[in-house]
């Protein structure tokens, strides 16, 4: 993650194939949310491929809102 004064950005979340479907991706993102809050961020941003249905569903389930597209990726924002 990268932090600035008021926000944070997640650049990559990846789980090895053999560990997918076991909740590790969700745990990673929840931990990122908690760390961003701890650092005083009021906003968390991430991007994902438009056709990555698993990631898109995960981010929406964790309260991220699709705000549009950024460099051909879905751009999600979560207010903390």
N, C-alpha and C positions, 0 to 999 in steps of 0.2 A: 504494500500500500504506500501511497504517497500522500503526505499531509501538507496543507498550507494553513494559513491562519484560521479559516472558518470551514474548510471542507476537506474531504479525503477522497481518493480515487483508488479503486481496486483495478489493478492491471491484468491480473490473471488468476484464475482458479482452475486447477486441473487435478483430477483424480485418476490414478492408474486404472486401466480397464478391469483388472481383477478385483478392485475395491469399489467399483461403481455399484449403485443401488443399495448401499449399506448406510447411507446417511452422512458420509464423511464430507461431501461437498457442502451440505447444509451446515454442518458443524464449523467448517472453515469460514463460511460467509457470516454465520452468527458471531463467531469470534471477531471477525473483521468489523462488524457493526459495533460490538462492544468496545473494541479498541479505539475506534473512531470517536465514540461517545466519550471515552475516558480522556482522549487527547483534546476534547473540547470542540470537535467538529460538529457543525449543525447540519451538514449535508454529506451524503455519500453517493458517489457516482461510479457506474461501471458500464461497460459496453460488452455486447455479446453478438455472435453471428445471428443473423435473422432466422436461419433455419435450425438453430440449436434448440429444439423444442424442450429438451430436458432442462437446460440452463434457464431458458426463458420462463418456464413454469416455476422453477425454484425461486428465482428472483421475485416474481410476482407474489408467490406465496409468503415471502418474507417482507412484503410491504413496499417493494420497489415499484415505481410507476414508470411506464414507458413514456418518455418525453419526446421521442422522435428518433432520427437517425443521425449518426455521426461517423463520417468516413465509411459508409456502407455497413455500419453495425447498428444494432438496436442500442439506444442510449437510455439507461435507466438511472433514476434519481430516487434516493430515499432521504426524507427529512428526518433528522434525528432528534 
